[in-house]
Amino acid sequence: MLAIDQLITKVLLAGANNVLVFNLPLLSTTPFAIHHEPEKLNELKEITEEHKKKASSAY
C-alpha cells in the first residue's frame, strides 16, 4: 500500500495541477471509538495527531 505522500506525488507527476487532501477527524471522538474501543482512545488520538503532523509537513 502506498503512503499518502507517495500517492500525491504520483498524481502530481501524472499532470494534476490541484490536489485536495482531506484530513482525518479526531479518531478518538468517533462514535465507534467511544462505544467499541474506549480502552484505545489515547492511542487513536495519537494516531490522528501524527497523521496531521505528517500531512502538514509533507507539502
PDBQT receptor file of N, H, CA, C and O in Angstrom, charges set to zero:
ATOM      1  N   MET A   1       0.833  -1.168   0.000  1.00  0.00    +0.000 N 
ATOM      2  CA  MET A   1       0.000   0.000   0.000  1.00  0.00    +0.000 C 
ATOM      3  C   MET A   1       0.887   1.243   0.000  1.00  0.00    +0.000 C 
ATOM      4  O   MET A   1       1.869   1.325   0.737  1.00  0.00    +0.000 OA
ATOM      5  N   LEU A   2       0.521   2.198  -0.835  1.00  0.00    +0.000 N 
ATOM      6  H   LEU A   2      -0.277   2.131  -1.434  1.00  0.00    +0.000 HD
ATOM      7  CA  LEU A   2       1.294   3.431  -0.916  1.00  0.00    +0.000 C 
ATOM      8  C   LEU A   2       0.879   4.403   0.175  1.00  0.00    +0.000 C 
ATOM      9  O   LEU A   2      -0.292   4.477   0.547  1.00  0.00    +0.000 OA
ATOM     10  N   ALA A   3       1.846   5.140   0.677  1.00  0.00    +0.000 N 
ATOM     11  H   ALA A   3       2.797   5.079   0.374  1.00  0.00    +0.000 HD
ATOM     12  CA  ALA A   3       1.564   6.176   1.666  1.00  0.00    +0.000 C 
ATOM     13  C   ALA A   3       0.928   7.367   0.956  1.00  0.00    +0.000 C 
ATOM     14  O   ALA A   3       1.069   7.528  -0.256  1.00  0.00    +0.000 OA
ATOM     15  N   ILE A   4       0.237   8.187   1.711  1.00  0.00    +0.000 N 
ATOM     16  H   ILE A   4       0.121   8.056   2.695  1.00  0.00    +0.000 HD
ATOM     17  CA  ILE A   4      -0.448   9.339   1.128  1.00  0.00    +0.000 C 
ATOM     18  C   ILE A   4       0.524  10.232   0.361  1.00  0.00    +0.000 C 
ATOM     19  O   ILE A   4       0.197  10.690  -0.733  1.00  0.00    +0.000 OA
ATOM     20  N   ASP A   5       1.698  10.486   0.905  1.00  0.00    +0.000 N 
ATOM     21  H   ASP A   5       1.964  10.114   1.794  1.00  0.00    +0.000 HD
ATOM     22  CA  ASP A   5       2.646  11.358   0.209  1.00  0.00    +0.000 C 
ATOM     23  C   ASP A   5       3.092  10.758  -1.118  1.00  0.00    +0.000 C 
ATOM     24  O   ASP A   5       3.321  11.490  -2.081  1.00  0.00    +0.000 OA
ATOM     25  N   GLN A   6       3.217   9.438  -1.181  1.00  0.00    +0.000 N 
ATOM     26  H   GLN A   6       3.031   8.843  -0.399  1.00  0.00    +0.000 HD
ATOM     27  CA  GLN A   6       3.579   8.791  -2.440  1.00  0.00    +0.000 C 
ATOM     28  C   GLN A   6       2.445   8.902  -3.456  1.00  0.00    +0.000 C 
ATOM     29  O   GLN A   6       2.690   9.119  -4.643  1.00  0.00    +0.000 OA
ATOM     30  N   LEU A   7       1.224   8.755  -2.999  1.00  0.00    +0.000 N 
ATOM     31  H   LEU A   7       1.025   8.578  -2.035  1.00  0.00    +0.000 HD
ATOM     32  CA  LEU A   7       0.072   8.881  -3.888  1.00  0.00    +0.000 C 
ATOM     33  C   LEU A   7      -0.055  10.299  -4.434  1.00  0.00    +0.000 C 
ATOM     34  O   LEU A   7      -0.343  10.489  -5.615  1.00  0.00    +0.000 OA
ATOM     35  N   ILE A   8       0.158  11.286  -3.583  1.00  0.00    +0.000 N 
ATOM     36  H   ILE A   8       0.392  11.133  -2.623  1.00  0.00    +0.000 HD
ATOM     37  CA  ILE A   8       0.082  12.678  -4.025  1.00  0.00    +0.000 C 
ATOM     38  C   ILE A   8       1.159  12.948  -5.070  1.00  0.00    +0.000 C 
ATOM     39  O   ILE A   8       0.889  13.574  -6.095  1.00  0.00    +0.000 OA
ATOM     40  N   THR A   9       2.369  12.482  -4.814  1.00  0.00    +0.000 N 
ATOM     41  H   THR A   9       2.589  11.974  -3.981  1.00  0.00    +0.000 HD
ATOM     42  CA  THR A   9       3.459  12.661  -5.769  1.00  0.00    +0.000 C 
ATOM     43  C   THR A   9       3.124  12.007  -7.097  1.00  0.00    +0.000 C 
ATOM     44  O   THR A   9       3.363  12.588  -8.155  1.00  0.00    +0.000 OA
ATOM     45  N   LYS A  10       2.575  10.813  -7.050  1.00  0.00    +0.000 N 
ATOM     46  H   LYS A  10       2.380  10.341  -6.190  1.00  0.00    +0.000 HD
ATOM     47  CA  LYS A  10       2.201  10.090  -8.265  1.00  0.00    +0.000 C 
ATOM     48  C   LYS A  10       1.155  10.866  -9.065  1.00  0.00    +0.000 C 
ATOM     49  O   LYS A  10       1.255  10.956 -10.289  1.00  0.00    +0.000 OA
ATOM     50  N   VAL A  11       0.166  11.419  -8.391  1.00  0.00    +0.000 N 
ATOM     51  H   VAL A  11       0.086  11.346  -7.397  1.00  0.00    +0.000 HD
ATOM     52  CA  VAL A  11      -0.879  12.201  -9.057  1.00  0.00    +0.000 C 
ATOM     53  C   VAL A  11      -0.289  13.476  -9.668  1.00  0.00    +0.000 C 
ATOM     54  O   VAL A  11      -0.640  13.842 -10.790  1.00  0.00    +0.000 OA
ATOM     55  N   LEU A  12       0.593  14.146  -8.948  1.00  0.00    +0.000 N 
ATOM     56  H   LEU A  12       0.878  13.849  -8.037  1.00  0.00    +0.000 HD
ATOM     57  CA  LEU A  12       1.212  15.361  -9.462  1.00  0.00    +0.000 C 
ATOM     58  C   LEU A  12       2.085  15.066 -10.679  1.00  0.00    +0.000 C 
ATOM     59  O   LEU A  12       2.076  15.824 -11.649  1.00  0.00    +0.000 OA
ATOM     60  N   LEU A  13       2.830  13.977 -10.632  1.00  0.00    +0.000 N 
ATOM     61  H   LEU A  13       2.836  13.361  -9.845  1.00  0.00    +0.000 HD
ATOM     62  CA  LEU A  13       3.666  13.604 -11.765  1.00  0.00    +0.000 C 
ATOM     63  C   LEU A  13       2.837  13.197 -12.980  1.00  0.00    +0.000 C 
ATOM     64  O   LEU A  13       3.304  13.287 -14.115  1.00  0.00    +0.000 OA
ATOM     65  N   ALA A  14       1.613  12.751 -12.738  1.00  0.00    +0.000 N 
ATOM     66  H   ALA A  14       1.234  12.678 -11.815  1.00  0.00    +0.000 HD
ATOM     67  CA  ALA A  14       0.718  12.379 -13.835  1.00  0.00    +0.000 C 
ATOM     68  C   ALA A  14       0.075  13.609 -14.475  1.00  0.00    +0.000 C 
ATOM     69  O   ALA A  14      -0.624  13.487 -15.481  1.00  0.00    +0.000 OA
ATOM     70  N   GLY A  15       0.307  14.797 -13.900  1.00  0.00    +0.000 N 
ATOM     71  H   GLY A  15       0.875  14.897 -13.084  1.00  0.00    +0.000 HD
ATOM     72  CA  GLY A  15      -0.168  16.016 -14.524  1.00  0.00    +0.000 C 
ATOM     73  C   GLY A  15      -1.215  16.806 -13.758  1.00  0.00    +0.000 C 
ATOM     74  O   GLY A  15      -1.686  17.827 -14.258  1.00  0.00    +0.000 OA
ATOM     75  N   ALA A  16      -1.585  16.383 -12.596  1.00  0.00    +0.000 N 
ATOM     76  H   ALA A  16      -1.202  15.553 -12.190  1.00  0.00    +0.000 HD
ATOM     77  CA  ALA A  16      -2.579  17.130 -11.824  1.00  0.00    +0.000 C 
ATOM     78  C   ALA A  16      -2.008  18.478 -11.399  1.00  0.00    +0.000 C 
ATOM     79  O   ALA A  16      -0.846  18.577 -11.005  1.00  0.00    +0.000 OA
ATOM     80  N   ASN A  17      -2.833  19.504 -11.483  1.00  0.00    +0.000 N 
ATOM     81  H   ASN A  17      -3.777  19.423 -11.803  1.00  0.00    +0.000 HD
ATOM     82  CA  ASN A  17      -2.406  20.839 -11.070  1.00  0.00    +0.000 C 
ATOM     83  C   ASN A  17      -2.853  21.172  -9.655  1.00  0.00    +0.000 C 
ATOM     84  O   ASN A  17      -2.171  21.906  -8.940  1.00  0.00    +0.000 OA
ATOM     85  N   ASN A  18      -3.984  20.639  -9.255  1.00  0.00    +0.000 N 
ATOM     86  H   ASN A  18      -4.538  20.043  -9.836  1.00  0.00    +0.000 HD
ATOM     87  CA  ASN A  18      -4.530  20.910  -7.929  1.00  0.00    +0.000 C 
ATOM     88  C   ASN A  18      -4.929  19.588  -7.287  1.00  0.00    +0.000 C 
ATOM     89  O   ASN A  18      -5.590  18.755  -7.906  1.00  0.00    +0.000 OA
ATOM     90  N   VAL A  19      -4.522  19.415  -6.053  1.00  0.00    +0.000 N 
ATOM     91  H   VAL A  19      -3.985  20.092  -5.550  1.00  0.00    +0.000 HD
ATOM     92  CA  VAL A  19      -4.844  18.186  -5.324  1.00  0.00    +0.000 C 
ATOM     93  C   VAL A  19      -5.399  18.580  -3.966  1.00  0.00    +0.000 C 
ATOM     94  O   VAL A  19      -4.798  19.383  -3.252  1.00  0.00    +0.000 OA
ATOM     95  N   LEU A  20      -6.534  18.022  -3.613  1.00  0.00    +0.000 N 
ATOM     96  H   LEU A  20      -7.023  17.370  -4.193  1.00  0.00    +0.000 HD
ATOM     97  CA  LEU A  20      -7.138  18.272  -2.317  1.00  0.00    +0.000 C 
ATOM     98  C   LEU A  20      -7.008  17.014  -1.472  1.00  0.00    +0.000 C 
ATOM     99  O   LEU A  20      -7.461  15.940  -1.868  1.00  0.00    +0.000 OA
ATOM    100  N   VAL A  21      -6.392  17.151  -0.316  1.00  0.00    +0.000 N 
ATOM    101  H   VAL A  21      -6.025  18.023   0.006  1.00  0.00    +0.000 HD
ATOM    102  CA  VAL A  21      -6.204  16.020   0.592  1.00  0.00    +0.000 C 
ATOM    103  C   VAL A  21      -6.998  16.305   1.856  1.00  0.00    +0.000 C 
ATOM    104  O   VAL A  21      -6.757  17.294   2.548  1.00  0.00    +0.000 OA
ATOM    105  N   PHE A  22      -7.942  15.431   2.145  1.00  0.00    +0.000 N 
ATOM    106  H   PHE A  22      -8.138  14.628   1.583  1.00  0.00    +0.000 HD
ATOM    107  CA  PHE A  22      -8.762  15.602   3.336  1.00  0.00    +0.000 C 
ATOM    108  C   PHE A  22      -8.006  15.125   4.564  1.00  0.00    +0.000 C 
ATOM    109  O   PHE A  22      -7.229  14.173   4.499  1.00  0.00    +0.000 OA
ATOM    110  N   ASN A  23      -8.238  15.780   5.654  1.00  0.00    +0.000 N 
ATOM    111  H   ASN A  23      -8.870  16.554   5.706  1.00  0.00    +0.000 HD
ATOM    112  CA  ASN A  23      -7.620  15.401   6.916  1.00  0.00    +0.000 C 
ATOM    113  C   ASN A  23      -8.515  14.416   7.646  1.00  0.00    +0.000 C 
ATOM    114  O   ASN A  23      -9.694  14.273   7.321  1.00  0.00    +0.000 OA
ATOM    115  N   LEU A  24      -7.962  13.755   8.609  1.00  0.00    +0.000 N 
ATOM    116  H   LEU A  24      -7.004  13.871   8.873  1.00  0.00    +0.000 HD
ATOM    117  CA  LEU A  24      -8.728  12.812   9.418  1.00  0.00    +0.000 C 
ATOM    118  C   LEU A  24      -9.479  13.534  10.524  1.00  0.00    +0.000 C 
ATOM    119  O   LEU A  24      -8.998  14.534  11.055  1.00  0.00    +0.000 OA
ATOM    120  N   PRO A  25     -10.648  13.034  10.871  1.00  0.00    +0.000 N 
ATOM    121  CA  PRO A  25     -11.294  13.561  12.083  1.00  0.00    +0.000 C 
ATOM    122  C   PRO A  25     -10.516  13.038  13.287  1.00  0.00    +0.000 C 
ATOM    123  O   PRO A  25      -9.717  12.111  13.153  1.00  0.00    +0.000 OA
ATOM    124  N   LEU A  26     -10.738  13.608  14.426  1.00  0.00    +0.000 N 
ATOM    125  H   LEU A  26     -11.387  14.361  14.534  1.00  0.00    +0.000 HD
ATOM    126  CA  LEU A  26     -10.105  13.110  15.638  1.00  0.00    +0.000 C 
ATOM    127  C   LEU A  26     -10.708  11.740  15.929  1.00  0.00    +0.000 C 
ATOM    128  O   LEU A  26     -11.839  11.642  16.404  1.00  0.00    +0.000 OA
ATOM    129  N   LEU A  27      -9.952  10.686  15.642  1.00  0.00    +0.000 N 
ATOM    130  H   LEU A  27      -9.034  10.765  15.256  1.00  0.00    +0.000 HD
ATOM    131  CA  LEU A  27     -10.471   9.326  15.714  1.00  0.00    +0.000 C 
ATOM    132  C   LEU A  27     -11.000   8.949  17.096  1.00  0.00    +0.000 C 
ATOM    133  O   LEU A  27     -11.917   8.136  17.212  1.00  0.00    +0.000 OA
ATOM    134  N   SER A  28     -10.432   9.529  18.127  1.00  0.00    +0.000 N 
ATOM    135  H   SER A  28      -9.687  10.189  18.033  1.00  0.00    +0.000 HD
ATOM    136  CA  SER A  28     -10.865   9.181  19.480  1.00  0.00    +0.000 C 
ATOM    137  C   SER A  28     -12.236   9.756  19.830  1.00  0.00    +0.000 C 
ATOM    138  O   SER A  28     -12.799   9.421  20.872  1.00  0.00    +0.000 OA
ATOM    139  N   THR A  29     -12.777  10.618  18.967  1.00  0.00    +0.000 N 
ATOM    140  H   THR A  29     -12.320  10.890  18.120  1.00  0.00    +0.000 HD
ATOM    141  CA  THR A  29     -14.098  11.187  19.246  1.00  0.00    +0.000 C 
ATOM    142  C   THR A  29     -15.191  10.590  18.357  1.00  0.00    +0.000 C 
ATOM    143  O   THR A  29     -16.344  11.017  18.423  1.00  0.00    +0.000 OA
ATOM    144  N   THR A  30     -14.840   9.621  17.538  1.00  0.00    +0.000 N 
ATOM    145  H   THR A  30     -13.904   9.275  17.484  1.00  0.00    +0.000 HD
ATOM    146  CA  THR A  30     -15.858   8.998  16.692  1.00  0.00    +0.000 C 
ATOM    147  C   THR A  30     -16.744   8.083  17.532  1.00  0.00    +0.000 C 
ATOM    148  O   THR A  30     -16.286   7.509  18.520  1.00  0.00    +0.000 OA
ATOM    149  N   PRO A  31     -17.991   7.949  17.147  1.00  0.00    +0.000 N 
ATOM    150  CA  PRO A  31     -18.896   7.070  17.913  1.00  0.00    +0.000 C 
ATOM    151  C   PRO A  31     -18.363   5.646  18.041  1.00  0.00    +0.000 C 
ATOM    152  O   PRO A  31     -18.508   5.022  19.092  1.00  0.00    +0.000 OA
ATOM    153  N   PHE A  32     -17.750   5.130  16.980  1.00  0.00    +0.000 N 
ATOM    154  H   PHE A  32     -17.632   5.637  16.126  1.00  0.00    +0.000 HD
ATOM    155  CA  PHE A  32     -17.216   3.766  17.062  1.00  0.00    +0.000 C 
ATOM    156  C   PHE A  32     -16.166   3.661  18.161  1.00  0.00    +0.000 C 
ATOM    157  O   PHE A  32     -16.197   2.735  18.971  1.00  0.00    +0.000 OA
ATOM    158  N   ALA A  33     -15.236   4.615  18.186  1.00  0.00    +0.000 N 
ATOM    159  H   ALA A  33     -15.211   5.367  17.528  1.00  0.00    +0.000 HD
ATOM    160  CA  ALA A  33     -14.172   4.571  19.189  1.00  0.00    +0.000 C 
ATOM    161  C   ALA A  33     -14.734   4.677  20.602  1.00  0.00    +0.000 C 
ATOM    162  O   ALA A  33     -14.321   3.941  21.498  1.00  0.00    +0.000 OA
ATOM    163  N   ILE A  34     -15.666   5.585  20.794  1.00  0.00    +0.000 N 
ATOM    164  H   ILE A  34     -16.002   6.183  20.067  1.00  0.00    +0.000 HD
ATOM    165  CA  ILE A  34     -16.229   5.815  22.133  1.00  0.00    +0.000 C 
ATOM    166  C   ILE A  34     -16.986   4.591  22.637  1.00  0.00    +0.000 C 
ATOM    167  O   ILE A  34     -16.886   4.235  23.811  1.00  0.00    +0.000 OA
ATOM    168  N   HIS A  35     -17.736   3.955  21.758  1.00  0.00    +0.000 N 
ATOM    169  H   HIS A  35     -17.817   4.244  20.804  1.00  0.00    +0.000 HD
ATOM    170  CA  HIS A  35     -18.589   2.846  22.193  1.00  0.00    +0.000 C 
ATOM    171  C   HIS A  35     -17.941   1.468  22.093  1.00  0.00    +0.000 C 
ATOM    172  O   HIS A  35     -18.319   0.552  22.824  1.00  0.00    +0.000 OA
ATOM    173  N   HIS A  36     -16.969   1.313  21.193  1.00  0.00    +0.000 N 
ATOM    174  H   HIS A  36     -16.663   2.056  20.599  1.00  0.00    +0.000 HD
ATOM    175  CA  HIS A  36     -16.416  -0.013  20.966  1.00  0.00    +0.000 C 
ATOM    176  C   HIS A  36     -14.932  -0.146  21.310  1.00  0.00    +0.000 C 
ATOM    177  O   HIS A  36     -14.437  -1.261  21.472  1.00  0.00    +0.000 OA
ATOM    178  N   GLU A  37     -14.226   0.963  21.424  1.00  0.00    +0.000 N 
ATOM    179  H   GLU A  37     -14.629   1.869  21.293  1.00  0.00    +0.000 HD
ATOM    180  CA  GLU A  37     -12.793   0.916  21.697  1.00  0.00    +0.000 C 
ATOM    181  C   GLU A  37     -12.377   1.902  22.795  1.00  0.00    +0.000 C 
ATOM    182  O   GLU A  37     -11.362   2.579  22.636  1.00  0.00    +0.000 OA
ATOM    183  N   PRO A  38     -13.114   2.007  23.891  1.00  0.00    +0.000 N 
ATOM    184  CA  PRO A  38     -12.782   3.039  24.888  1.00  0.00    +0.000 C 
ATOM    185  C   PRO A  38     -11.376   2.899  25.476  1.00  0.00    +0.000 C 
ATOM    186  O   PRO A  38     -10.774   3.891  25.889  1.00  0.00    +0.000 OA
ATOM    187  N   GLU A  39     -10.858   1.682  25.515  1.00  0.00    +0.000 N 
ATOM    188  H   GLU A  39     -11.347   0.877  25.181  1.00  0.00    +0.000 HD
ATOM    189  CA  GLU A  39      -9.513   1.494  26.064  1.00  0.00    +0.000 C 
ATOM    190  C   GLU A  39      -8.418   1.987  25.117  1.00  0.00    +0.000 C 
ATOM    191  O   GLU A  39      -7.255   2.077  25.508  1.00  0.00    +0.000 OA
ATOM    192  N   LYS A  40      -8.785   2.304  23.880  1.00  0.00    +0.000 N 
ATOM    193  H   LYS A  40      -9.730   2.231  23.563  1.00  0.00    +0.000 HD
ATOM    194  CA  LYS A  40      -7.802   2.744  22.895  1.00  0.00    +0.000 C 
ATOM    195  C   LYS A  40      -7.933   4.220  22.528  1.00  0.00    +0.000 C 
ATOM    196  O   LYS A  40      -7.344   4.647  21.535  1.00  0.00    +0.000 OA
ATOM    197  N   LEU A  41      -8.678   5.008  23.287  1.00  0.00    +0.000 N 
ATOM    198  H   LEU A  41      -9.157   4.661  24.094  1.00  0.00    +0.000 HD
ATOM    199  CA  LEU A  41      -8.918   6.409  22.933  1.00  0.00    +0.000 C 
ATOM    200  C   LEU A  41      -7.624   7.219  22.831  1.00  0.00    +0.000 C 
ATOM    201  O   LEU A  41      -7.460   8.010  21.902  1.00  0.00    +0.000 OA
ATOM    202  N   ASN A  42      -6.704   7.026  23.783  1.00  0.00    +0.000 N 
ATOM    203  H   ASN A  42      -6.837   6.383  24.538  1.00  0.00    +0.000 HD
ATOM    204  CA  ASN A  42      -5.439   7.767  23.733  1.00  0.00    +0.000 C 
ATOM    205  C   ASN A  42      -4.619   7.375  22.510  1.00  0.00    +0.000 C 
ATOM    206  O   ASN A  42      -4.015   8.228  21.860  1.00  0.00    +0.000 OA
ATOM    207  N   GLU A  43      -4.599   6.088  22.202  1.00  0.00    +0.000 N 
ATOM    208  H   GLU A  43      -5.089   5.395  22.731  1.00  0.00    +0.000 HD
ATOM    209  CA  GLU A  43      -3.857   5.607  21.032  1.00  0.00    +0.000 C 
ATOM    210  C   GLU A  43      -4.448   6.200  19.746  1.00  0.00    +0.000 C 
ATOM    211  O   GLU A  43      -3.707   6.626  18.860  1.00  0.00    +0.000 OA
ATOM    212  N   LEU A  44      -5.770   6.227  19.648  1.00  0.00    +0.000 N 
ATOM    213  H   LEU A  44      -6.372   5.882  20.368  1.00  0.00    +0.000 HD
ATOM    214  CA  LEU A  44      -6.421   6.780  18.466  1.00  0.00    +0.000 C 
ATOM    215  C   LEU A  44      -6.148   8.283  18.329  1.00  0.00    +0.000 C 
ATOM    216  O   LEU A  44      -5.976   8.790  17.221  1.00  0.00    +0.000 OA
ATOM    217  N   LYS A  45      -6.111   8.984  19.460  1.00  0.00    +0.000 N 
ATOM    218  H   LYS A  45      -6.251   8.572  20.360  1.00  0.00    +0.000 HD
ATOM    219  CA  LYS A  45      -5.800  10.413  19.435  1.00  0.00    +0.000 C 
ATOM    220  C   LYS A  45      -4.373  10.638  18.932  1.00  0.00    +0.000 C 
ATOM    221  O   LYS A  45      -4.131  11.547  18.138  1.00  0.00    +0.000 OA
ATOM    222  N   GLU A  46      -3.436   9.819  19.388  1.00  0.00    +0.000 N 
ATOM    223  H   GLU A  46      -3.632   9.080  20.033  1.00  0.00    +0.000 HD
ATOM    224  CA  GLU A  46      -2.043   9.938  18.955  1.00  0.00    +0.000 C 
ATOM    225  C   GLU A  46      -1.894   9.638  17.461  1.00  0.00    +0.000 C 
ATOM    226  O   GLU A  46      -1.121  10.300  16.768  1.00  0.00    +0.000 OA
ATOM    227  N   ILE A  47      -2.627   8.649  16.970  1.00  0.00    +0.000 N 
ATOM    228  H   ILE A  47      -3.255   8.111  17.532  1.00  0.00    +0.000 HD
ATOM    229  CA  ILE A  47      -2.580   8.313  15.543  1.00  0.00    +0.000 C 
ATOM    230  C   ILE A  47      -3.058   9.493  14.716  1.00  0.00    +0.000 C 
ATOM    231  O   ILE A  47      -2.438   9.840  13.711  1.00  0.00    +0.000 OA
ATOM    232  N   THR A  48      -4.154  10.110  15.130  1.00  0.00    +0.000 N 
ATOM    233  H   THR A  48      -4.658   9.828  15.946  1.00  0.00    +0.000 HD
ATOM    234  CA  THR A  48      -4.693  11.254  14.409  1.00  0.00    +0.000 C 
ATOM    235  C   THR A  48      -3.699  12.415  14.411  1.00  0.00    +0.000 C 
ATOM    236  O   THR A  48      -3.467  13.035  13.373  1.00  0.00    +0.000 OA
ATOM    237  N   GLU A  49      -3.123  12.704  15.549  1.00  0.00    +0.000 N 
ATOM    238  H   GLU A  49      -3.312  12.201  16.392  1.00  0.00    +0.000 HD
ATOM    239  CA  GLU A  49      -2.179  13.816  15.655  1.00  0.00    +0.000 C 
ATOM    240  C   GLU A  49      -0.939  13.567  14.800  1.00  0.00    +0.000 C 
ATOM    241  O   GLU A  49      -0.431  14.489  14.163  1.00  0.00    +0.000 OA
ATOM    242  N   GLU A  50      -0.453  12.335  14.782  1.00  0.00    +0.000 N 
ATOM    243  H   GLU A  50      -0.866  11.586  15.300  1.00  0.00    +0.000 HD
ATOM    244  CA  GLU A  50       0.711  12.001  13.968  1.00  0.00    +0.000 C 
ATOM    245  C   GLU A  50       0.393  12.148  12.477  1.00  0.00    +0.000 C 
ATOM    246  O   GLU A  50       1.211  12.654  11.709  1.00  0.00    +0.000 OA
ATOM    247  N   HIS A  51      -0.786  11.707  12.083  1.00  0.00    +0.000 N 
ATOM    248  H   HIS A  51      -1.450  11.295  12.707  1.00  0.00    +0.000 HD
ATOM    249  CA  HIS A  51      -1.209  11.846  10.686  1.00  0.00    +0.000 C 
ATOM    250  C   HIS A  51      -1.254  13.312  10.282  1.00  0.00    +0.000 C 
ATOM    251  O   HIS A  51      -0.732  13.684   9.231  1.00  0.00    +0.000 OA
ATOM    252  N   LYS A  52      -1.868  14.137  11.101  1.00  0.00    +0.000 N 
ATOM    253  H   LYS A  52      -2.293  13.834  11.955  1.00  0.00    +0.000 HD
ATOM    254  CA  LYS A  52      -1.993  15.564  10.801  1.00  0.00    +0.000 C 
ATOM    255  C   LYS A  52      -0.611  16.227  10.708  1.00  0.00    +0.000 C 
ATOM    256  O   LYS A  52      -0.379  17.080   9.851  1.00  0.00    +0.000 OA
ATOM    257  N   LYS A  53       0.294  15.825  11.599  1.00  0.00    +0.000 N 
ATOM    258  H   LYS A  53       0.105  15.133  12.295  1.00  0.00    +0.000 HD
ATOM    259  CA  LYS A  53       1.647  16.385  11.590  1.00  0.00    +0.000 C 
ATOM    260  C   LYS A  53       2.360  16.011  10.294  1.00  0.00    +0.000 C 
ATOM    261  O   LYS A  53       2.987  16.862   9.663  1.00  0.00    +0.000 OA
ATOM    262  N   LYS A  54       2.268  14.754   9.897  1.00  0.00    +0.000 N 
ATOM    263  H   LYS A  54       1.759  14.063  10.410  1.00  0.00    +0.000 HD
ATOM    264  CA  LYS A  54       2.931  14.313   8.672  1.00  0.00    +0.000 C 
ATOM    265  C   LYS A  54       2.289  14.945   7.442  1.00  0.00    +0.000 C 
ATOM    266  O   LYS A  54       2.992  15.332   6.509  1.00  0.00    +0.000 OA
ATOM    267  N   ALA A  55       0.977  15.051   7.433  1.00  0.00    +0.000 N 
ATOM    268  H   ALA A  55       0.407  14.737   8.191  1.00  0.00    +0.000 HD
ATOM    269  CA  ALA A  55       0.281  15.628   6.275  1.00  0.00    +0.000 C 
ATOM    270  C   ALA A  55       0.634  17.099   6.102  1.00  0.00    +0.000 C 
ATOM    271  O   ALA A  55       0.811  17.563   4.976  1.00  0.00    +0.000 OA
ATOM    272  N   SER A  56       0.739  17.837   7.202  1.00  0.00    +0.000 N 
ATOM    273  H   SER A  56       0.596  17.460   8.117  1.00  0.00    +0.000 HD
ATOM    274  CA  SER A  56       1.030  19.271   7.087  1.00  0.00    +0.000 C 
ATOM    275  C   SER A  56       2.485  19.538   6.742  1.00  0.00    +0.000 C 
ATOM    276  O   SER A  56       2.796  20.589   6.181  1.00  0.00    +0.000 OA
ATOM    277  N   SER A  57       3.381  18.622   7.061  1.00  0.00    +0.000 N 
ATOM    278  H   SER A  57       3.129  17.768   7.517  1.00  0.00    +0.000 HD
ATOM    279  CA  SER A  57       4.797  18.855   6.762  1.00  0.00    +0.000 C 
ATOM    280  C   SER A  57       5.211  18.282   5.415  1.00  0.00    +0.000 C 
ATOM    281  O   SER A  57       6.310  18.559   4.935  1.00  0.00    +0.000 OA
ATOM    282  N   ALA A  58       4.337  17.482   4.799  1.00  0.00    +0.000 N 
ATOM    283  H   ALA A  58       3.444  17.256   5.190  1.00  0.00    +0.000 HD
ATOM    284  CA  ALA A  58       4.706  16.839   3.531  1.00  0.00    +0.000 C 
ATOM    285  C   ALA A  58       4.764  17.825   2.383  1.00  0.00    +0.000 C 
ATOM    286  O   ALA A  58       5.590  17.671   1.484  1.00  0.00    +0.000 OA
ATOM    287  N   TYR A  59       3.896  18.846   2.391  1.00  0.00    +0.000 N 
ATOM    288  H   TYR A  59       3.225  18.971   3.122  1.00  0.00    +0.000 HD
ATOM    289  CA  TYR A  59       3.864  19.767   1.252  1.00  0.00    +0.000 C 
ATOM    290  C   TYR A  59       3.732  21.179   1.710  1.00  0.00    +0.000 C 
ATOM    291  O   TYR A  59       3.689  22.094   0.887  1.00  0.00    +0.000 OA
TER     292      TYR A  59
